[in-house]
Amino acid sequence: MASKKNNKNNATPKAPWGKLTPEKKRMLLLGSASAFFGLVALAVGVFWLPDSNRPRITPQTVAQGKALFQANCAVCHGEEGIGQDPANPKGGMSNDGKFVAPSMDKNGHAFHHPESALFETIKNGSMASDSPMRGWANRLKDEEIWALIDYIESLWPPELLQFYRANISTKS
């Protein structure tokens, strides 16, 4: 029988920190998870901070938002905000491959997004480059975009709006 020789070429490389004991593995895992979630929290904070310049919601801003919606948004999202296809309120794609504008009322999905995301979508357009939702930055002032959001939120039932304000509107 040949004896086993310790050949440096066949040796398993050692980690610079030594053998990974269960305690070291746990610490490495906790450190990695903490770093990951810290970076996620930082990214969320940078991109989805609530707008401190958000105007106060009043009956006048809701009325202004309704007029702006009728003039600019109803052509795609419907006169009452029910979307292009009431049978498909969350929007999506039509059979011919075109985008279907979603409902803005309780049946759609706008209430799943914080106000900052709604604002950015109205101002700068959809993140999907092939979406027909283009930005309104060159046609609407920020105050008018906030008025549109006020009107959209007025389409939601009180219990949904209360939930939204408590859990989503200023969160990521």
C-alpha positions in Angstrom: 0.0 0.0 0.0 1.2 3.4 -0.9 1.4 5.9 1.9 -0.5 9.1 1.6 1.8 12.1 1.0 0.9 15.6 1.9 1.2 17.1 -1.6 0.9 20.9 -1.6 -0.6 20.9 -5.1 -3.5 18.6 -4.0 -4.1 20.2 -0.7 -7.4 22.0 0.0 -6.7 25.7 0.3 -7.2 27.1 3.8 -9.4 30.1 4.4 -7.3 33.1 5.6 -9.5 33.3 8.8 -8.9 29.7 9.7 -11.3 26.8 10.1 -15.0 27.8 9.9 -16.4 26.7 13.2 -20.2 26.8 13.6 -19.8 30.0 15.6 -17.8 31.6 12.8 -20.3 30.5 10.2 -23.1 32.0 12.3 -21.2 35.3 12.7 -20.4 35.4 9.0 -24.0 34.7 8.1 -25.3 37.4 10.5 -22.8 39.9 9.3 -23.6 39.3 5.6 -27.4 39.5 6.3 -26.9 42.7 8.3 -24.9 44.3 5.5 -27.4 43.2 2.9 -30.5 44.5 4.8 -28.6 47.7 5.6 -27.9 48.3 1.9 -31.6 47.6 1.1 -32.8 50.0 3.8 -30.4 52.7 2.4 -31.6 52.2 -1.1 -35.2 52.4 0.0 -34.5 55.5 2.0 -32.8 57.2 -0.9 -35.4 56.4 -3.6 -38.7 56.4 -1.7 -38.4 59.1 0.9 -41.8 60.8 1.4 -41.9 64.2 -0.2 -41.8 66.9 2.5 -43.1 69.4 -0.1 -46.3 67.5 -0.6 -49.2 70.1 -0.5 -52.0 69.6 2.0 -55.0 67.7 0.7 -58.1 69.9 0.5 -61.5 69.7 -1.2 -60.1 72.2 -3.7 -57.0 70.1 -4.6 -59.3 67.1 -5.1 -61.6 69.1 -7.4 -58.5 70.4 -9.3 -57.2 66.9 -9.6 -60.5 65.7 -10.9 -60.5 68.4 -13.6 -56.9 67.5 -14.5 -57.7 63.8 -14.6 -60.7 64.4 -16.9 -58.6 66.5 -19.2 -55.4 64.4 -19.3 -55.9 60.9 -17.9 -59.4 59.8 -18.6 -58.6 59.0 -22.2 -56.6 56.0 -21.0 -57.8 55.4 -17.4 -61.5 56.0 -18.0 -63.8 58.8 -17.1 -64.3 57.4 -13.6 -60.9 55.9 -13.3 -62.0 52.4 -14.1 -59.2 51.7 -16.6 -59.3 50.7 -20.3 -60.7 47.3 -19.5 -63.0 47.0 -16.5 -62.7 43.2 -16.7 -58.9 43.7 -16.2 -58.6 46.5 -13.6 -55.0 45.9 -12.8 -54.1 46.6 -16.4 -51.6 44.5 -18.2 -51.4 43.5 -21.9 -54.2 43.2 -24.4 -54.4 40.2 -26.9 -52.7 42.4 -29.5 -49.7 43.0 -27.2 -50.5 46.6 -26.2 -50.6 47.9 -22.7 -53.9 48.2 -21.0 -54.2 51.2 -18.6 -55.1 50.1 -15.1 -58.0 51.3 -13.0 -57.2 54.0 -10.5 -60.1 53.1 -8.2 -60.2 50.4 -5.5 -60.0 47.6 -8.2 -56.7 48.7 -9.6 -53.3 48.6 -8.1 -52.3 52.3 -7.5 -53.0 51.9 -3.8 -50.1 49.3 -3.6 -47.6 52.1 -4.3 -46.4 54.9 -2.0 -47.3 58.4 -3.1 -43.7 59.1 -4.1 -43.9 56.3 -6.7 -47.3 57.5 -8.0 -45.8 61.0 -8.2 -42.7 59.8 -10.1 -44.8 57.7 -12.5 -47.0 60.6 -13.4 -44.2 63.1 -13.6 -41.6 60.9 -15.5 -43.7 58.1 -17.0 -43.7 54.4 -16.6 -40.4 52.5 -15.9 -41.4 50.2 -18.8 -39.9 51.9 -21.9 -42.5 50.4 -24.2 -45.4 51.6 -22.0 -47.6 54.3 -23.4 -47.6 56.0 -20.0 -45.3 59.0 -20.6 -44.3 61.6 -18.1 -46.2 64.8 -17.7 -43.3 66.9 -16.3 -43.4 69.3 -19.3 -47.2 69.8 -19.0 -48.1 69.6 -15.3 -46.6 71.4 -12.3 -45.7 69.4 -9.3 -48.7 70.9 -7.4 -51.0 69.7 -10.2 -49.5 66.2 -10.0 -50.2 66.1 -6.3 -53.8 67.3 -7.0 -54.1 64.3 -9.4 -52.9 62.0 -6.7 -55.5 63.6 -4.3 -58.2 62.9 -6.8 -57.1 59.3 -7.4 -57.1 58.7 -3.7 -60.6 60.1 -3.4 -61.8 57.2 -5.7 -60.9 54.7 -3.0 -63.4 53.7 -0.2 -62.7 55.3 3.2 -61.4 52.0 4.8 -58.9 51.5 1.9 -57.7 55.1 2.1 -57.3 54.8 5.9 -55.3 51.6 5.4 -53.2 53.2 2.7 -52.4 56.3 4.8 -51.5 54.2 7.8 -49.4 51.6 5.9 -48.4 52.5 2.4 -48.6 56.2 1.3 -45.3 57.3 2.8 -43.6 53.9 3.0 -41.5 52.0 0.5 
